[in-house]
Amino acid sequence: MQDLRGKSASELGRAIGAGQVDPVDLAEDFLSAIASSPFAGRIFARTTPDRARAEARAASERARLGQRRSLLDGVPISWKDNIDSAGVAAEAGSALLAGRVPLSDGVVLRNATAQGLVCLGKTHMTELAFSGLGVNPVTATPPNVHDPDAAPGGSSSGAASSTAYGLAAAGVGSDTGGSVRLPAAWNDLVGFKPTHNALSLAGVVPLAARFDTVGPLARTTEDAAHLYAAMQGQSAPDLRGASLSGVRLLVLETVACEDVRDAPAQAFEGAVPKLEQAGAQISRRTIPAVAEALDMAGILYTSECYGTWGAAIEADPEKMYAPVRERFEAGKAHGAADYVAAWQRLDAFRRDFAVAVAGFDAVIFPSVPTTPPKTADLLADAELFASENILGLRNTRIGNMMGLCSITLPTGEPSCGIMFNALPGQDRRLLGIATAAEAALA
C-alpha cells in the first residue's frame, strides 16, 4: 500500500468513502510502515497502536453503514507531543516533563477523534516548543525529508517528518513563532497557522499562551482545511472553484524580503509571476510597523516563556539542552512594566498593519529566509544554533506578532516555501486563496 501512503489525507478519505480502502487495513499499513522505518524512533516519541486499531475499526463500521462523520473519517494522522492524549505520555520534548500522562485528550484531539480521525501516536519536537530548528539532543531530532542529517525545522519537527516520510497521512503541530510553518516549508509541505484562539488550546502544553496556536502540516491545502475543520468540530470550507482572479496580493518588502538566502529568494521570485499569470494582482510595499514590532519579539516571547517555565527550569536546569534553556533564561532580564508596555505598543502596531493592508486579500513573502543547516553543525556551534534559529523564525514570526492567520505552500524548490498571510478571522478565506495559489504553483 505504499502508493496509498503517498496520497493526501483527502484522497485517502475519498477512497474510504468509495469503498476502495478499509480504514482497518489503512491503519495497519501505516503502523507497519512506522515499525519498519529506520527513522521511526527519531520521528515518533511513542505510537498508539491500540487506539489506532480501535478507532480504525469504528471508522470501518461507519463506512459500511454509510455513516461517515467527515471526509477524513478513518484517516490516520500524527500528533505533536505537546498535545494531551488520554492515558499516553505527553512530554513536550522535555526531560522536565518525563512521565507526564494526561487523563484526557486535548480539545483539538478530542474534536478530531469525534470527526473520525485515527491517532497513530505522538511525534518528537523541540524542548517545550522553543526553537525553530527542530534539533533536540535530549529526546530525538527527526530527519529532514531531503537529508536525514539536516535540521527538520521545528518545533513541530516530528509532525513534519511523519508526513513527509509517509508515516502519517498528515500531522498536527503547534505554532508560537513559526513552529508549524517552518518545518512544513523545509519538508515541502503545507503548514497552516490559524488565527490565535481559532482552535482551542485546552490540553496543549503552553509555551507563550498569547501567541500559541495549533495547526496542521499536510500534503495539500485541502488536507489542511479539513484538518482545521475537524479540530474545530465543524464542517470544512468549500474550496471548489477557488481562483486567484482579481485577488490582491501584497509582497511585504519590510524585513521579510531582506537577507534572504539565494535558494528561497529565487524560489519566491519565481513563484510570484505564476500567481500573477493565474490572475492575481501583485503590489509591493514597505510597512514600518512590521520592523518595529519584530524588535519587541525578544521581550514579549522570552518574558512569557520564562514566566511559564522559569520555576521548573531553575529547579533542574541540567535537564535541558543549553541553547534552548538560555532562550528561556533571557526572559529574566525583563521587568513586568516593560512587558506590559511592549504589549501596548504591539497592539498599536497591529492596528497600523491592519490599516496598511486593508486593501489586500493576502500578504506574501518567503516562508523561511534560510534552508536547513546540518544538525551536527548546529550541535557543535552554539552561536550558529542561535543565529540560524533567529533568522529561520524571522518571517514566520511576523504572522504571530501581527496576529494573522498564515499558511506556507511549497514552491517546487526543495525546502523553499511561499507564505500567505491574512488579517485575523480570515482563516477560511485564506485557505481558499491558498488553494488557488497551490494550483497556480503546481
WOLIN-V101204 format. One record per pair of residues at least 24 apart in sequence whose ideal C-beta (glycine too) atoms are under 7 Angstrom apart, sorted by the first residue. I is the first residue (numbers start at 0). J is the second residue. D is the distance in whole Angstrom. If there is no record, write none. Layout:
BEGIN
I/J/D
I/J/D
END
This chain:
BEGIN
0/28/4
3/28/7
4/28/7
4/29/7
4/32/6
4/165/4
5/165/6
7/218/4
7/219/5
7/221/7
7/222/5
8/71/6
8/74/5
8/76/7
8/168/4
8/169/5
8/217/6
8/222/4
8/225/7
9/70/6
9/219/7
9/221/5
9/222/5
9/225/6
11/74/5
11/168/6
12/70/4
12/71/5
12/72/7
12/74/5
15/62/6
15/72/7
15/73/5
16/67/6
21/59/5
22/55/4
22/58/4
22/59/5
22/62/7
22/73/3
22/117/7
23/55/5
23/56/6
23/59/5
25/55/7
25/73/7
25/75/6
26/51/5
26/52/6
26/55/4
26/75/5
26/117/6
29/75/5
29/119/6
29/166/7
29/167/7
30/119/7
32/165/7
32/166/6
33/166/5
36/164/7
36/166/6
38/142/5
38/147/7
38/164/6
39/166/7
40/139/7
41/123/7
41/139/5
41/140/6
41/141/5
41/142/6
42/122/6
42/123/6
42/141/5
42/157/5
42/160/5
42/161/5
42/164/7
42/166/6
43/120/5
43/121/7
43/122/6
43/157/7
43/161/7
44/80/5
44/90/7
44/121/5
44/122/6
44/123/5
44/138/7
45/87/7
45/88/6
45/120/6
45/121/5
46/119/6
46/120/4
47/87/6
47/118/6
47/119/7
47/120/5
50/118/5
51/75/6
51/117/5
51/118/6
51/119/5
54/112/7
54/117/4
54/118/6
55/117/5
58/115/5
58/117/7
61/115/7
67/115/7
68/114/5
68/115/4
69/114/4
69/115/6
69/229/6
70/225/5
70/235/7
71/114/7
71/115/7
71/116/5
71/225/5
71/229/6
72/114/7
72/115/3
73/115/6
73/117/6
74/116/6
74/117/6
74/168/5
75/117/4
75/119/5
75/167/6
75/168/6
76/116/6
76/119/7
76/167/5
76/168/6
76/169/5
76/170/6
76/171/7
77/119/5
77/120/6
77/122/5
77/158/6
77/161/4
77/167/4
77/170/4
78/108/6
78/118/6
78/121/6
78/122/7
78/171/5
79/122/6
79/124/5
79/155/5
79/157/7
79/158/5
79/171/6
79/172/4
79/173/6
80/121/4
80/122/6
80/123/7
80/124/5
81/124/6
81/128/6
81/173/6
81/203/6
81/204/4
82/107/7
82/108/6
82/171/7
82/202/7
82/203/5
83/202/4
84/108/6
84/118/7
84/121/6
87/121/7
89/121/7
89/204/7
91/124/7
91/127/5
91/128/7
91/204/4
92/123/6
92/124/4
92/125/6
92/126/5
92/127/7
92/135/6
92/138/5
93/126/5
93/127/5
94/137/5
94/318/4
95/311/5
95/315/6
95/318/5
95/319/7
101/202/7
103/202/7
104/202/6
105/201/6
105/202/3
105/203/5
106/199/4
106/201/5
106/202/6
107/171/7
107/198/6
107/199/6
107/213/5
107/230/4
110/229/6
110/230/5
110/231/7
110/232/4
111/229/5
111/230/5
113/232/6
114/229/4
116/229/6
119/167/5
122/157/3
122/158/5
122/161/5
122/170/6
123/156/6
123/157/4
124/153/7
124/154/5
124/155/6
124/156/6
124/157/6
125/153/4
125/154/4
125/156/7
125/323/7
126/319/6
126/320/6
126/323/5
127/206/6
127/308/6
128/154/4
128/173/6
128/175/6
128/178/6
128/206/5
129/154/7
129/206/6
129/304/6
129/323/6
129/326/5
129/327/6
130/154/6
130/323/5
130/388/6
131/176/7
131/177/5
131/178/7
131/181/5
131/388/5
131/391/5
131/392/4
132/377/6
132/384/7
132/387/6
132/388/5
132/391/6
133/182/6
134/374/6
134/377/5
134/378/7
135/320/7
136/320/5
136/378/6
137/319/7
137/320/5
140/374/6
143/185/6
143/186/6
143/371/5
144/186/5
144/187/7
145/413/5
145/414/6
148/373/6
148/374/6
148/375/7
149/371/4
149/372/7
149/373/6
149/374/6
150/371/5
150/372/6
150/374/5
150/377/6
151/182/6
151/185/6
151/186/7
152/181/4
152/182/3
152/184/7
152/185/4
152/186/7
152/371/7
153/178/6
153/181/7
153/182/6
154/178/4
155/179/5
155/182/5
155/216/6
156/182/5
158/182/7
158/216/5
159/183/6
159/186/4
159/188/6
159/216/5
160/186/7
162/188/6
162/216/6
162/217/7
162/218/7
163/187/7
163/188/6
169/215/6
169/216/7
169/217/4
169/222/5
169/226/6
170/216/5
171/213/7
171/215/6
171/226/7
172/214/6
172/216/6
173/203/6
173/211/6
173/212/7
173/213/5
174/212/5
174/214/5
175/206/5
175/207/5
175/210/5
175/211/5
175/399/7
176/210/7
176/300/7
176/392/5
176/395/6
176/396/5
176/399/5
177/392/5
177/395/3
177/396/6
179/214/4
179/216/6
180/366/6
180/395/5
180/405/6
180/407/4
180/418/7
181/367/6
181/391/6
181/392/7
181/395/6
182/216/7
183/216/5
183/407/5
183/416/7
184/366/4
184/367/5
184/407/5
184/414/7
184/416/3
185/367/7
185/371/5
185/414/5
187/409/5
187/413/7
187/414/7
188/216/5
188/217/6
188/218/7
188/409/7
189/217/5
189/218/7
189/219/6
189/220/5
189/222/7
189/223/5
189/406/7
189/407/7
189/408/6
190/214/7
190/216/5
190/406/7
190/407/5
191/215/6
191/223/4
191/227/6
191/406/5
192/398/6
192/404/7
192/405/5
193/227/6
193/404/5
193/426/5
194/404/5
194/423/5
194/424/6
194/426/6
195/402/6
197/426/6
198/230/5
198/231/6
205/307/6
206/304/6
207/300/6
207/303/4
207/304/5
209/303/6
210/399/5
219/437/7
220/430/6
220/433/5
220/434/5
220/437/5
221/434/7
223/406/7
223/430/7
224/430/5
236/427/4
236/430/6
236/431/7
238/430/7
238/431/6
238/434/5
241/431/5
241/434/4
241/435/4
242/278/7
242/435/5
243/274/6
243/277/4
243/278/5
243/279/4
243/435/5
243/436/6
243/439/6
244/278/4
245/278/6
245/280/7
246/278/7
246/279/5
246/280/7
246/360/5
246/432/6
247/280/5
247/358/7
247/359/5
247/360/5
248/274/6
248/279/5
248/280/7
248/281/5
248/359/7
248/360/7
248/361/6
248/363/5
249/282/5
249/284/6
249/356/6
249/359/4
249/362/5
249/363/7
250/281/6
250/283/4
250/363/6
250/364/7
251/286/6
251/289/7
251/362/5
251/364/5
252/283/6
252/284/7
252/285/5
253/285/4
253/286/5
253/287/7
253/289/5
253/290/5
254/289/6
254/290/5
254/293/6
254/393/7
255/364/4
255/365/7
255/394/5
255/397/6
256/364/6
256/365/7
258/368/6
259/365/5
259/368/4
260/368/6
260/369/6
260/370/6
262/370/5
262/412/6
262/415/6
263/365/5
263/367/6
263/368/6
263/370/7
263/415/5
264/365/7
266/410/4
266/412/4
266/415/4
267/365/4
267/410/7
267/417/6
269/410/7
270/410/5
270/417/5
270/440/6
273/439/5
273/440/6
274/436/6
274/439/6
277/435/7
277/439/4
286/352/6
286/355/5
288/348/4
288/351/4
288/352/5
288/355/7
289/352/7
289/397/6
291/348/6
292/345/6
292/348/4
292/400/5
292/401/7
293/396/7
293/397/7
293/400/6
295/341/5
295/344/6
295/345/6
296/396/6
296/400/6
297/329/7
298/333/5
298/337/6
298/338/6
298/341/5
299/341/5
299/342/7
299/345/7
301/326/7
301/327/7
301/329/4
301/330/4
301/333/7
302/330/5
302/333/5
302/338/5
304/330/6
305/330/3
305/331/6
306/330/7
321/381/7
322/381/5
322/384/5
322/385/6
345/400/7
349/401/6
349/402/5
352/401/5
353/422/6
356/422/7
360/432/6
361/419/5
361/420/6
361/421/5
361/429/6
361/432/5
362/420/5
363/417/6
363/418/6
363/419/6
364/394/6
364/418/6
365/394/6
365/417/7
366/394/6
366/395/7
366/407/4
366/416/3
366/417/6
366/418/4
367/391/6
367/394/6
367/395/7
367/416/6
368/393/6
368/394/6
370/414/5
371/414/6
394/418/7
404/429/5
406/433/5
408/433/6
408/436/6
408/437/6
408/440/6
410/440/6
411/440/6
END
